[in-house]
């Protein structure tokens, strides 16, 4: 399983979090989405590609940047916890 962390400038309110997480949940391979509007960050887990994740923002005013590094989780997990987590229905 892969983890991606994004900085999403402009994601500072609940409406923005809903819009961003809704777009990201629809990306192929995304299993969970965790957003922190206070830090403007989003963490994703799943088998998604960076290209597909970034493409989800095309046509929006959000400009995501990779925050940290992408990693596969084979026992080591990193980063901070907190924020709001959203998973795909049925997972």
N, CA, C and O atoms as a CHARMM CRD file, in Angstrom:
* protein
*
  364
    1    1 UNK  N      0.85400  -1.18000   0.00000 PROA 1      0.00000
    2    1 UNK  CA     0.00000   0.00000   0.00000 PROA 1      0.00000
    3    1 UNK  C      0.89300   1.23400   0.00000 PROA 1      0.00000
    4    1 UNK  O      1.94700   1.24100   0.63600 PROA 1      0.00000
    5    2 UNK  N      0.49200   2.23300  -0.68200 PROA 2      0.00000
    6    2 UNK  CA     1.25100   3.45800  -0.82300 PROA 2      0.00000
    7    2 UNK  C      0.58400   4.56900  -0.01200 PROA 2      0.00000
    8    2 UNK  O     -0.63400   4.58500   0.16900 PROA 2      0.00000
    9    3 UNK  N      1.40700   5.48900   0.46500 PROA 3      0.00000
   10    3 UNK  CA     0.88800   6.67400   1.15000 PROA 3      0.00000
   11    3 UNK  C      1.40100   7.90300   0.41000 PROA 3      0.00000
   12    3 UNK  O      2.57100   7.97300   0.03600 PROA 3      0.00000
   13    4 UNK  N      0.51700   8.86200   0.20400 PROA 4      0.00000
   14    4 UNK  CA     0.89100  10.14700  -0.36200 PROA 4      0.00000
   15    4 UNK  C      0.42500  11.23800   0.57900 PROA 4      0.00000
   16    4 UNK  O     -0.64400  11.13600   1.18100 PROA 4      0.00000
   17    5 UNK  N      1.22500  12.27800   0.70400 PROA 5      0.00000
   18    5 UNK  CA     0.84800  13.43300   1.49800 PROA 5      0.00000
   19    5 UNK  C      0.94400  14.65200   0.60100 PROA 5      0.00000
   20    5 UNK  O      1.95900  14.87100  -0.05900 PROA 5      0.00000
   21    6 UNK  N     -0.11800  15.44600   0.58100 PROA 6      0.00000
   22    6 UNK  CA    -0.18200  16.63200  -0.26900 PROA 6      0.00000
   23    6 UNK  C     -0.39900  17.87900   0.56500 PROA 6      0.00000
   24    6 UNK  O     -1.10000  17.85300   1.57700 PROA 6      0.00000
   25    7 UNK  N      0.21000  18.97100   0.12700 PROA 7      0.00000
   26    7 UNK  CA    -0.13400  20.29400   0.63300 PROA 7      0.00000
   27    7 UNK  C     -1.09900  20.87100  -0.38600 PROA 7      0.00000
   28    7 UNK  O     -0.77200  20.94500  -1.57000 PROA 7      0.00000
   29    8 UNK  N     -2.29100  21.28400   0.05600 PROA 8      0.00000
   30    8 UNK  CA    -3.31100  21.81600  -0.84400 PROA 8      0.00000
   31    8 UNK  C     -3.63200  23.23800  -0.40800 PROA 8      0.00000
   32    8 UNK  O     -4.49700  23.45600   0.44100 PROA 8      0.00000
   33    9 UNK  N     -2.93400  24.20200  -0.99300 PROA 9      0.00000
   34    9 UNK  CA    -3.16400  25.60100  -0.66600 PROA 9      0.00000
   35    9 UNK  C     -4.59200  26.01200  -0.96900 PROA 9      0.00000
   36    9 UNK  O     -5.13900  25.64800  -2.01000 PROA 9      0.00000
   37   10 UNK  N     -5.19100  26.75900  -0.07800 PROA 10     0.00000
   38   10 UNK  CA    -6.55500  27.23200  -0.27100 PROA 10     0.00000
   39   10 UNK  C     -7.61300  26.33200   0.34900 PROA 10     0.00000
   40   10 UNK  O     -8.79500  26.67200   0.34500 PROA 10     0.00000
   41   11 UNK  N     -7.20300  25.19800   0.87700 PROA 11     0.00000
   42   11 UNK  CA    -8.15800  24.27500   1.49700 PROA 11     0.00000
   43   11 UNK  C     -8.26300  24.62500   2.98400 PROA 11     0.00000
   44   11 UNK  O     -7.68800  23.95000   3.83700 PROA 11     0.00000
   45   12 UNK  N     -9.00600  25.68700   3.27100 PROA 12     0.00000
   46   12 UNK  CA    -9.00200  26.20500   4.63500 PROA 12     0.00000
   47   12 UNK  C    -10.36100  26.18900   5.32700 PROA 12     0.00000
   48   12 UNK  O    -10.47900  26.66900   6.45400 PROA 12     0.00000
   49   13 UNK  N    -11.38100  25.65200   4.67900 PROA 13     0.00000
   50   13 UNK  CA   -12.69900  25.59700   5.32000 PROA 13     0.00000
   51   13 UNK  C    -13.32100  24.22400   5.08400 PROA 13     0.00000
   52   13 UNK  O    -12.80100  23.42700   4.30300 PROA 13     0.00000
   53   14 UNK  N    -14.43300  23.95100   5.76100 PROA 14     0.00000
   54   14 UNK  CA   -15.06500  22.63400   5.62900 PROA 14     0.00000
   55   14 UNK  C    -15.56500  22.36700   4.21500 PROA 14     0.00000
   56   14 UNK  O    -15.49400  21.23600   3.73500 PROA 14     0.00000
   57   15 UNK  N    -16.06500  23.39300   3.55300 PROA 15     0.00000
   58   15 UNK  CA   -16.53300  23.21200   2.17900 PROA 15     0.00000
   59   15 UNK  C    -15.38900  22.78800   1.28200 PROA 15     0.00000
   60   15 UNK  O    -15.54100  21.90600   0.43700 PROA 15     0.00000
   61   16 UNK  N    -14.23800  23.42500   1.47100 PROA 16     0.00000
   62   16 UNK  CA   -13.04800  23.08300   0.67600 PROA 16     0.00000
   63   16 UNK  C    -12.60700  21.64600   0.95200 PROA 16     0.00000
   64   16 UNK  O    -12.27000  20.90700   0.02700 PROA 16     0.00000
   65   17 UNK  N    -12.61100  21.25500   2.22100 PROA 17     0.00000
   66   17 UNK  CA   -12.23500  19.88400   2.58400 PROA 17     0.00000
   67   17 UNK  C    -13.18100  18.89900   1.91700 PROA 17     0.00000
   68   17 UNK  O    -12.73400  17.88700   1.37700 PROA 17     0.00000
   69   18 UNK  N    -14.48900  19.17800   1.94500 PROA 18     0.00000
   70   18 UNK  CA   -15.45900  18.28200   1.30300 PROA 18     0.00000
   71   18 UNK  C    -15.19400  18.17200  -0.19600 PROA 18     0.00000
   72   18 UNK  O    -15.23000  17.07600  -0.75500 PROA 18     0.00000
   73   19 UNK  N    -14.93000  19.29800  -0.84400 PROA 19     0.00000
   74   19 UNK  CA   -14.68300  19.27500  -2.28700 PROA 19     0.00000
   75   19 UNK  C    -13.41200  18.49000  -2.62500 PROA 19     0.00000
   76   19 UNK  O    -13.41400  17.64600  -3.52100 PROA 19     0.00000
   77   20 UNK  N    -12.34600  18.77300  -1.91000 PROA 20     0.00000
   78   20 UNK  CA   -11.06700  18.10400  -2.17200 PROA 20     0.00000
   79   20 UNK  C    -11.17800  16.60300  -1.89600 PROA 20     0.00000
   80   20 UNK  O    -10.76900  15.79100  -2.72500 PROA 20     0.00000
   81   21 UNK  N    -11.72400  16.23300  -0.74400 PROA 21     0.00000
   82   21 UNK  CA   -11.80400  14.80900  -0.41100 PROA 21     0.00000
   83   21 UNK  C    -12.74900  14.06800  -1.35700 PROA 21     0.00000
   84   21 UNK  O    -12.51200  12.90400  -1.67900 PROA 21     0.00000
   85   22 UNK  N    -13.80400  14.72400  -1.79900 PROA 22     0.00000
   86   22 UNK  CA   -14.72200  14.09900  -2.74200 PROA 22     0.00000
   87   22 UNK  C    -14.01100  13.78600  -4.05800 PROA 22     0.00000
   88   22 UNK  O    -14.17200  12.69900  -4.61300 PROA 22     0.00000
   89   23 UNK  N    -13.23400  14.73200  -4.54800 PROA 23     0.00000
   90   23 UNK  CA   -12.47100  14.50700  -5.77900 PROA 23     0.00000
   91   23 UNK  C    -11.46900  13.37700  -5.60500 PROA 23     0.00000
   92   23 UNK  O    -11.32000  12.52900  -6.48600 PROA 23     0.00000
   93   24 UNK  N    -10.78900  13.36600  -4.47800 PROA 24     0.00000
   94   24 UNK  CA    -9.73100  12.37200  -4.26500 PROA 24     0.00000
   95   24 UNK  C    -10.28600  10.97300  -4.02200 PROA 24     0.00000
   96   24 UNK  O     -9.64500   9.99000  -4.39400 PROA 24     0.00000
   97   25 UNK  N    -11.45500  10.86200  -3.41000 PROA 25     0.00000
   98   25 UNK  CA   -12.06500   9.53500  -3.20500 PROA 25     0.00000
   99   25 UNK  C    -12.37200   8.85400  -4.52400 PROA 25     0.00000
  100   25 UNK  O    -12.40700   7.62500  -4.59400 PROA 25     0.00000
  101   26 UNK  N    -12.59700   9.64300  -5.57900 PROA 26     0.00000
  102   26 UNK  CA   -12.93800   9.08800  -6.89100 PROA 26     0.00000
  103   26 UNK  C    -11.71700   8.68900  -7.71400 PROA 26     0.00000
  104   26 UNK  O    -11.87200   8.12000  -8.79500 PROA 26     0.00000
  105   27 UNK  N    -10.51400   8.97000  -7.23300 PROA 27     0.00000
  106   27 UNK  CA    -9.29600   8.60100  -7.95500 PROA 27     0.00000
  107   27 UNK  C     -9.11600   7.08500  -7.86100 PROA 27     0.00000
  108   27 UNK  O     -9.19600   6.52000  -6.77100 PROA 27     0.00000
  109   28 UNK  N     -8.87300   6.42200  -9.00300 PROA 28     0.00000
  110   28 UNK  CA    -8.66500   4.96800  -8.97500 PROA 28     0.00000
  111   28 UNK  C     -7.53400   4.58100  -8.01700 PROA 28     0.00000
  112   28 UNK  O     -6.44900   5.16100  -8.05800 PROA 28     0.00000
  113   29 UNK  N     -7.79900   3.60500  -7.16600 PROA 29     0.00000
  114   29 UNK  CA    -6.79200   3.09300  -6.25100 PROA 29     0.00000
  115   29 UNK  C     -6.78400   3.74100  -4.87800 PROA 29     0.00000
  116   29 UNK  O     -6.16000   3.21100  -3.95900 PROA 29     0.00000
  117   30 UNK  N     -7.46000   4.87500  -4.71000 PROA 30     0.00000
  118   30 UNK  CA    -7.48800   5.53900  -3.40100 PROA 30     0.00000
  119   30 UNK  C     -8.38700   4.74300  -2.46000 PROA 30     0.00000
  120   30 UNK  O     -9.54100   4.45200  -2.77600 PROA 30     0.00000
  121   31 UNK  N     -7.83400   4.39700  -1.29900 PROA 31     0.00000
  122   31 UNK  CA    -8.61000   3.67200  -0.29200 PROA 31     0.00000
  123   31 UNK  C     -9.05400   4.58300   0.83700 PROA 31     0.00000
  124   31 UNK  O    -10.20400   4.50500   1.27000 PROA 31     0.00000
  125   32 UNK  N     -8.16800   5.44900   1.32600 PROA 32     0.00000
  126   32 UNK  CA    -8.55400   6.39000   2.38100 PROA 32     0.00000
  127   32 UNK  C     -8.02000   7.77400   2.06800 PROA 32     0.00000
  128   32 UNK  O     -6.98100   7.94000   1.42800 PROA 32     0.00000
  129   33 UNK  N     -8.76200   8.75600   2.53900 PROA 33     0.00000
  130   33 UNK  CA    -8.38400  10.16000   2.39800 PROA 33     0.00000
  131   33 UNK  C     -8.51700  10.78900   3.77600 PROA 33     0.00000
  132   33 UNK  O     -9.56600  10.68300   4.41100 PROA 33     0.00000
  133   34 UNK  N     -7.46200  11.44100   4.23800 PROA 34     0.00000
  134   34 UNK  CA    -7.47700  12.11300   5.52800 PROA 34     0.00000
  135   34 UNK  C     -7.04600  13.55800   5.31000 PROA 34     0.00000
  136   34 UNK  O     -5.94700  13.81100   4.81800 PROA 34     0.00000
  137   35 UNK  N     -7.90800  14.50900   5.67400 PROA 35     0.00000
  138   35 UNK  CA    -7.64100  15.92300   5.42000 PROA 35     0.00000
  139   35 UNK  C     -7.51900  16.70000   6.71700 PROA 35     0.00000
  140   35 UNK  O     -8.22600  16.43100   7.68800 PROA 35     0.00000
  141   36 UNK  N     -6.61100  17.67000   6.72000 PROA 36     0.00000
  142   36 UNK  CA    -6.40700  18.57600   7.85200 PROA 36     0.00000
  143   36 UNK  C     -6.45100  19.99400   7.30000 PROA 36     0.00000
  144   36 UNK  O     -5.46900  20.46900   6.72900 PROA 36     0.00000
  145   37 UNK  N     -7.58700  20.67500   7.46600 PROA 37     0.00000
  146   37 UNK  CA    -7.73500  22.02000   6.89900 PROA 37     0.00000
  147   37 UNK  C     -6.84000  23.03000   7.59700 PROA 37     0.00000
  148   37 UNK  O     -6.44700  24.02200   6.98300 PROA 37     0.00000
  149   38 UNK  N     -6.50800  22.80700   8.85500 PROA 38     0.00000
  150   38 UNK  CA    -5.62700  23.72000   9.58200 PROA 38     0.00000
  151   38 UNK  C     -4.22900  23.77200   8.99400 PROA 38     0.00000
  152   38 UNK  O     -3.57100  24.81200   9.00800 PROA 38     0.00000
  153   39 UNK  N     -3.78600  22.63400   8.47800 PROA 39     0.00000
  154   39 UNK  CA    -2.44900  22.55700   7.87300 PROA 39     0.00000
  155   39 UNK  C     -2.50500  22.51600   6.35000 PROA 39     0.00000
  156   39 UNK  O     -1.46700  22.50100   5.68800 PROA 39     0.00000
  157   40 UNK  N     -3.70400  22.50000   5.79800 PROA 40     0.00000
  158   40 UNK  CA    -3.90300  22.40600   4.34600 PROA 40     0.00000
  159   40 UNK  C     -3.23000  21.15800   3.78000 PROA 40     0.00000
  160   40 UNK  O     -2.61500  21.20300   2.71500 PROA 40     0.00000
  161   41 UNK  N     -3.35200  20.05200   4.49800 PROA 41     0.00000
  162   41 UNK  CA    -2.73300  18.81600   4.04200 PROA 41     0.00000
  163   41 UNK  C     -3.76300  17.71200   3.86500 PROA 41     0.00000
  164   41 UNK  O     -4.81100  17.69300   4.51000 PROA 41     0.00000
  165   42 UNK  N     -3.42700  16.79900   2.97200 PROA 42     0.00000
  166   42 UNK  CA    -4.25400  15.62900   2.71000 PROA 42     0.00000
  167   42 UNK  C     -3.33000  14.42500   2.64700 PROA 42     0.00000
  168   42 UNK  O     -2.27600  14.47600   2.01300 PROA 42     0.00000
  169   43 UNK  N     -3.72100  13.35100   3.30000 PROA 43     0.00000
  170   43 UNK  CA    -2.97300  12.08800   3.23700 PROA 43     0.00000
  171   43 UNK  C     -3.85900  11.05400   2.56400 PROA 43     0.00000
  172   43 UNK  O     -5.03800  10.91100   2.88900 PROA 43     0.00000
  173   44 UNK  N     -3.27000  10.34300   1.62900 PROA 44     0.00000
  174   44 UNK  CA    -3.97400   9.30400   0.88600 PROA 44     0.00000
  175   44 UNK  C     -3.27600   7.97000   1.09900 PROA 44     0.00000
  176   44 UNK  O     -2.05300   7.91100   1.22600 PROA 44     0.00000
  177   45 UNK  N     -4.05900   6.90900   1.13500 PROA 45     0.00000
  178   45 UNK  CA    -3.48200   5.56900   1.11200 PROA 45     0.00000
  179   45 UNK  C     -4.17900   4.77200   0.03000 PROA 45     0.00000
  180   45 UNK  O     -5.35200   4.99600  -0.26800 PROA 45     0.00000
  181   46 UNK  N     -3.44500   3.84000  -0.55500 PROA 46     0.00000
  182   46 UNK  CA    -4.00500   2.99100  -1.59600 PROA 46     0.00000
  183   46 UNK  C     -2.96500   2.68200  -2.64900 PROA 46     0.00000
  184   46 UNK  O     -1.76300   2.78200  -2.40600 PROA 46     0.00000
  185   47 UNK  N     -3.44000   2.30800  -3.81900 PROA 47     0.00000
  186   47 UNK  CA    -2.54900   1.95600  -4.92200 PROA 47     0.00000
  187   47 UNK  C     -2.59800   3.00300  -6.03500 PROA 47     0.00000
  188   47 UNK  O     -2.24800   2.70100  -7.17600 PROA 47     0.00000
  189   48 UNK  N     -3.02100   4.21400  -5.72700 PROA 48     0.00000
  190   48 UNK  CA    -3.17500   5.29200  -6.70000 PROA 48     0.00000
  191   48 UNK  C     -1.80500   5.74100  -7.22100 PROA 48     0.00000
  192   48 UNK  O     -0.77000   5.47100  -6.61200 PROA 48     0.00000
  193   49 UNK  N     -1.82900   6.43300  -8.36200 PROA 49     0.00000
  194   49 UNK  CA    -0.60600   7.02000  -8.90100 PROA 49     0.00000
  195   49 UNK  C     -0.61100   8.52100  -8.62100 PROA 49     0.00000
  196   49 UNK  O     -1.67100   9.13200  -8.48300 PROA 49     0.00000
  197   50 UNK  N      0.57300   9.10400  -8.54100 PROA 50     0.00000
  198   50 UNK  CA     0.69100  10.54100  -8.29600 PROA 50     0.00000
  199   50 UNK  C      0.00800  11.30600  -9.42900 PROA 50     0.00000
  200   50 UNK  O     -0.68700  12.29200  -9.18400 PROA 50     0.00000
  201   51 UNK  N      0.20200  10.86100 -10.65000 PROA 51     0.00000
  202   51 UNK  CA    -0.41700  11.53400 -11.79400 PROA 51     0.00000
  203   51 UNK  C     -1.92800  11.58200 -11.70400 PROA 51     0.00000
  204   51 UNK  O     -2.53800  12.61700 -11.97200 PROA 51     0.00000
  205   52 UNK  N     -2.54200  10.45500 -11.32300 PROA 52     0.00000
  206   52 UNK  CA    -4.00000  10.42200 -11.17900 PROA 52     0.00000
  207   52 UNK  C     -4.47800  11.33000 -10.05300 PROA 52     0.00000
  208   52 UNK  O     -5.50700  11.99300 -10.17500 PROA 52     0.00000
  209   53 UNK  N     -3.72500  11.35500  -8.96000 PROA 53     0.00000
  210   53 UNK  CA    -4.08500  12.21000  -7.82300 PROA 53     0.00000
  211   53 UNK  C     -4.03300  13.68000  -8.23900 PROA 53     0.00000
  212   53 UNK  O     -4.97100  14.43500  -7.98000 PROA 53     0.00000
  213   54 UNK  N     -2.95300  14.07900  -8.87300 PROA 54     0.00000
  214   54 UNK  CA    -2.82300  15.48300  -9.28400 PROA 54     0.00000
  215   54 UNK  C     -3.84600  15.85300 -10.35200 PROA 54     0.00000
  216   54 UNK  O     -4.31900  16.98900 -10.38700 PROA 54     0.00000
  217   55 UNK  N     -4.19000  14.91000 -11.21800 PROA 55     0.00000
  218   55 UNK  CA    -5.18400  15.16600 -12.26200 PROA 55     0.00000
  219   55 UNK  C     -6.56100  15.45900 -11.67900 PROA 55     0.00000
  220   55 UNK  O     -7.37400  16.11800 -12.32800 PROA 55     0.00000
  221   56 UNK  N     -6.83800  14.98300 -10.47100 PROA 56     0.00000
  222   56 UNK  CA    -8.13000  15.23300  -9.83400 PROA 56     0.00000
  223   56 UNK  C     -8.35600  16.71600  -9.55800 PROA 56     0.00000
  224   56 UNK  O     -9.49000  17.14100  -9.34100 PROA 56     0.00000
  225   57 UNK  N     -7.29500  17.49700  -9.56600 PROA 57     0.00000
  226   57 UNK  CA    -7.40000  18.92600  -9.27900 PROA 57     0.00000
  227   57 UNK  C     -7.50100  19.79200 -10.53400 PROA 57     0.00000
  228   57 UNK  O     -7.64600  21.01000 -10.43000 PROA 57     0.00000
  229   58 UNK  N     -7.42600  19.18500 -11.70700 PROA 58     0.00000
  230   58 UNK  CA    -7.52700  19.95500 -12.94800 PROA 58     0.00000
  231   58 UNK  C     -8.88700  20.63700 -12.99500 PROA 58     0.00000
  232   58 UNK  O     -9.91300  20.00800 -12.73300 PROA 58     0.00000
  233   59 UNK  N     -8.89300  21.90300 -13.32400 PROA 59     0.00000
  234   59 UNK  CA   -10.12900  22.67000 -13.39700 PROA 59     0.00000
  235   59 UNK  C    -10.55900  23.27800 -12.07400 PROA 59     0.00000
  236   59 UNK  O    -11.63000  23.88000 -11.99300 PROA 59     0.00000
  237   60 UNK  N     -9.74900  23.13400 -11.04300 PROA 60     0.00000
  238   60 UNK  CA   -10.06300  23.73900  -9.74900 PROA 60     0.00000
  239   60 UNK  C     -9.07800  24.86600  -9.46400 PROA 60     0.00000
  240   60 UNK  O     -8.10200  25.05100 -10.19200 PROA 60     0.00000
  241   61 UNK  N     -9.34000  25.60400  -8.41700 PROA 61     0.00000
  242   61 UNK  CA    -8.40700  26.66100  -8.00600 PROA 61     0.00000
  243   61 UNK  C     -7.34100  26.13200  -7.05400 PROA 61     0.00000
  244   61 UNK  O     -6.43600  26.87200  -6.66700 PROA 61     0.00000
  245   62 UNK  N     -7.43700  24.85800  -6.67200 PROA 62     0.00000
  246   62 UNK  CA    -6.46300  24.25800  -5.76000 PROA 62     0.00000
  247   62 UNK  C     -5.19800  23.87100  -6.52000 PROA 62     0.00000
  248   62 UNK  O     -5.26100  23.37800  -7.64600 PROA 62     0.00000
  249   63 UNK  N     -4.06100  24.10000  -5.89300 PROA 63     0.00000
  250   63 UNK  CA    -2.77400  23.75500  -6.49000 PROA 63     0.00000
  251   63 UNK  C     -2.01600  22.84100  -5.53200 PROA 63     0.00000
  252   63 UNK  O     -1.23900  23.31300  -4.70200 PROA 63     0.00000
  253   64 UNK  N     -2.24300  21.53200  -5.64800 PROA 64     0.00000
  254   64 UNK  CA    -1.60500  20.59800  -4.71900 PROA 64     0.00000
  255   64 UNK  C     -0.12200  20.43200  -5.00500 PROA 64     0.00000
  256   64 UNK  O      0.32300  20.52600  -6.14900 PROA 64     0.00000
  257   65 UNK  N      0.62900  20.18600  -3.94700 PROA 65     0.00000
  258   65 UNK  CA     2.06000  19.85600  -4.05900 PROA 65     0.00000
  259   65 UNK  C      2.31100  18.64100  -3.19700 PROA 65     0.00000
  260   65 UNK  O      1.73900  18.50300  -2.11600 PROA 65     0.00000
  261   66 UNK  N      3.16900  17.76000  -3.68000 PROA 66     0.00000
  262   66 UNK  CA     3.55600  16.62400  -2.84700 PROA 66     0.00000
  263   66 UNK  C      4.22900  17.15800  -1.60100 PROA 66     0.00000
  264   66 UNK  O      5.08400  18.04100  -1.68000 PROA 66     0.00000
  265   67 UNK  N      3.85600  16.63800  -0.47600 PROA 67     0.00000
  266   67 UNK  CA     4.37800  17.06400   0.82400 PROA 67     0.00000
  267   67 UNK  C      5.10100  15.86700   1.40700 PROA 67     0.00000
  268   67 UNK  O      4.46700  14.85600   1.71300 PROA 67     0.00000
  269   68 UNK  N      6.38100  15.95300   1.56600 PROA 68     0.00000
  270   68 UNK  CA     7.13000  14.79000   2.02100 PROA 68     0.00000
  271   68 UNK  C      7.35400  13.85700   0.85600 PROA 68     0.00000
  272   68 UNK  O      7.51800  14.31200  -0.27600 PROA 68     0.00000
  273   69 UNK  N      7.36400  12.56800   1.10600 PROA 69     0.00000
  274   69 UNK  CA     7.61700  11.59600   0.06000 PROA 69     0.00000
  275   69 UNK  C      6.52900  10.55700   0.02300 PROA 69     0.00000
  276   69 UNK  O      5.84400  10.30800   1.01400 PROA 69     0.00000
  277   70 UNK  N      6.38300   9.95600  -1.13900 PROA 70     0.00000
  278   70 UNK  CA     5.45800   8.84100  -1.28700 PROA 70     0.00000
  279   70 UNK  C      6.16800   7.59000  -0.80900 PROA 70     0.00000
  280   70 UNK  O      7.36500   7.42200  -1.04400 PROA 70     0.00000
  281   71 UNK  N      5.45000   6.72600  -0.15000 PROA 71     0.00000
  282   71 UNK  CA     6.08500   5.50900   0.35000 PROA 71     0.00000
  283   71 UNK  C      5.12400   4.34400   0.27800 PROA 71     0.00000
  284   71 UNK  O      3.90500   4.51300   0.23900 PROA 71     0.00000
  285   72 UNK  N      5.69400   3.17800   0.26300 PROA 72     0.00000
  286   72 UNK  CA     4.90800   1.95600   0.39100 PROA 72     0.00000
  287   72 UNK  C      4.94600   1.57100   1.85400 PROA 72     0.00000
  288   72 UNK  O      5.97500   1.71000   2.51400 PROA 72     0.00000
  289   73 UNK  N      3.83100   1.09100   2.35800 PROA 73     0.00000
  290   73 UNK  CA     3.80400   0.70700   3.75900 PROA 73     0.00000
  291   73 UNK  C      4.01800  -0.78100   3.86400 PROA 73     0.00000
  292   73 UNK  O      3.13900  -1.57200   3.52100 PROA 73     0.00000
  293   74 UNK  N      5.16800  -1.15500   4.33200 PROA 74     0.00000
  294   74 UNK  CA     5.47200  -2.55000   4.55800 PROA 74     0.00000
  295   74 UNK  C      5.85200  -2.72600   6.00600 PROA 74     0.00000
  296   74 UNK  O      6.74500  -3.51200   6.32400 PROA 74     0.00000
  297   75 UNK  N      5.19300  -2.01200   6.88200 PROA 75     0.00000
  298   75 UNK  CA     5.49500  -2.11400   8.29200 PROA 75     0.00000
  299   75 UNK  C      5.88900  -0.78100   8.87900 PROA 75     0.00000
  300   75 UNK  O      5.75300  -0.57400  10.08400 PROA 75     0.00000
  301   76 UNK  N      6.38100   0.13800   8.04300 PROA 76     0.00000
  302   76 UNK  CA     6.74000   1.44200   8.59300 PROA 76     0.00000
  303   76 UNK  C      5.72200   2.46000   8.14200 PROA 76     0.00000
  304   76 UNK  O      5.38100   2.53300   6.96200 PROA 76     0.00000
  305   77 UNK  N      5.24400   3.23600   9.07300 PROA 77     0.00000
  306   77 UNK  CA     4.32000   4.30900   8.73500 PROA 77     0.00000
  307   77 UNK  C      4.87500   5.58400   9.32700 PROA 77     0.00000
  308   77 UNK  O      5.44800   5.58900  10.41600 PROA 77     0.00000
  309   78 UNK  N      4.69800   6.65000   8.59900 PROA 78     0.00000
  310   78 UNK  CA     5.26300   7.90000   9.08700 PROA 78     0.00000
  311   78 UNK  C      4.25300   9.01000   9.00800 PROA 78     0.00000
  312   78 UNK  O      3.10500   8.79600   8.61700 PROA 78     0.00000
  313   79 UNK  N      4.67700  10.19300   9.37800 PROA 79     0.00000
  314   79 UNK  CA     3.82900  11.36300   9.28500 PROA 79     0.00000
  315   79 UNK  C      3.01000  11.57900  10.53200 PROA 79     0.00000
  316   79 UNK  O      3.08400  10.82200  11.49900 PROA 79     0.00000
  317   80 UNK  N      2.22500  12.64100  10.47600 PROA 80     0.00000
  318   80 UNK  CA     1.41200  13.00100  11.62400 PROA 80     0.00000
  319   80 UNK  C      0.04500  12.36300  11.51800 PROA 80     0.00000
  320   80 UNK  O     -0.34500  11.86900  10.46000 PROA 80     0.00000
  321   81 UNK  N     -0.67200  12.37700  12.61300 PROA 81     0.00000
  322   81 UNK  CA    -2.03200  11.87900  12.61400 PROA 81     0.00000
  323   81 UNK  C     -2.94900  13.04200  12.92700 PROA 81     0.00000
  324   81 UNK  O     -2.51000  14.11500  13.34100 PROA 81     0.00000
  325   82 UNK  N     -4.20600  12.80700  12.72400 PROA 82     0.00000
  326   82 UNK  CA    -5.17200  13.85600  13.00600 PROA 82     0.00000
  327   82 UNK  C     -5.90800  14.23500  11.74800 PROA 82     0.00000
  328   82 UNK  O     -5.69700  13.63800  10.69200 PROA 82     0.00000
  329   83 UNK  N     -6.76500  15.21500  11.85200 PROA 83     0.00000
  330   83 UNK  CA    -7.54400  15.62300  10.70200 PROA 83     0.00000
  331   83 UNK  C     -8.81300  14.79900  10.61100 PROA 83     0.00000
  332   83 UNK  O     -9.24400  14.18200  11.58500 PROA 83     0.00000
  333   84 UNK  N     -9.40100  14.80000   9.42900 PROA 84     0.00000
  334   84 UNK  CA   -10.64100  14.09400   9.19300 PROA 84     0.00000
  335   84 UNK  C    -10.37900  13.00400   8.18200 PROA 84     0.00000
  336   84 UNK  O     -9.82500  13.27400   7.11600 PROA 84     0.00000
  337   85 UNK  N    -10.76000  11.78600   8.48700 PROA 85     0.00000
  338   85 UNK  CA   -10.51100  10.66700   7.58600 PROA 85     0.00000
  339   85 UNK  C    -11.79300  10.28300   6.85600 PROA 85     0.00000
  340   85 UNK  O    -12.87900  10.27700   7.43600 PROA 85     0.00000
  341   86 UNK  N    -11.64600   9.96800   5.58900 PROA 86     0.00000
  342   86 UNK  CA   -12.75500   9.54900   4.75700 PROA 86     0.00000
  343   86 UNK  C    -12.31900   8.32900   3.99400 PROA 86     0.00000
  344   86 UNK  O    -11.22200   8.31500   3.43500 PROA 86     0.00000
  345   87 UNK  N    -13.13800   7.30800   3.95300 PROA 87     0.00000
  346   87 UNK  CA   -12.82200   6.11600   3.17300 PROA 87     0.00000
  347   87 UNK  C    -13.86600   5.93000   2.09200 PROA 87     0.00000
  348   87 UNK  O    -14.94400   6.52200   2.14900 PROA 87     0.00000
  349   88 UNK  N    -13.54500   5.10400   1.10500 PROA 88     0.00000
  350   88 UNK  CA   -14.51500   4.79000   0.07600 PROA 88     0.00000
  351   88 UNK  C    -15.61200   3.92600   0.67700 PROA 88     0.00000
  352   88 UNK  O    -15.33200   3.09100   1.53800 PROA 88     0.00000
  353   89 UNK  N    -16.84800   4.10600   0.24400 PROA 89     0.00000
  354   89 UNK  CA   -17.92900   3.27500   0.75900 PROA 89     0.00000
  355   89 UNK  C    -17.62900   1.80400   0.46400 PROA 89     0.00000
  356   89 UNK  O    -17.17400   1.46200  -0.62800 PROA 89     0.00000
  357   90 UNK  N    -17.88500   0.94700   1.43800 PROA 90     0.00000
  358   90 UNK  CA   -17.72200  -0.47400   1.24800 PROA 90     0.00000
  359   90 UNK  C    -16.32700  -0.98400   1.52500 PROA 90     0.00000
  360   90 UNK  O    -16.03600  -2.14700   1.24800 PROA 90     0.00000
  361   91 UNK  N    -15.43500  -0.12900   2.07800 PROA 91     0.00000
  362   91 UNK  CA   -14.09100  -0.61500   2.39500 PROA 91     0.00000
  363   91 UNK  C    -13.90900  -0.75100   3.87800 PROA 91     0.00000
  364   91 UNK  O    -12.83800  -1.14800   4.33500 PROA 91     0.00000
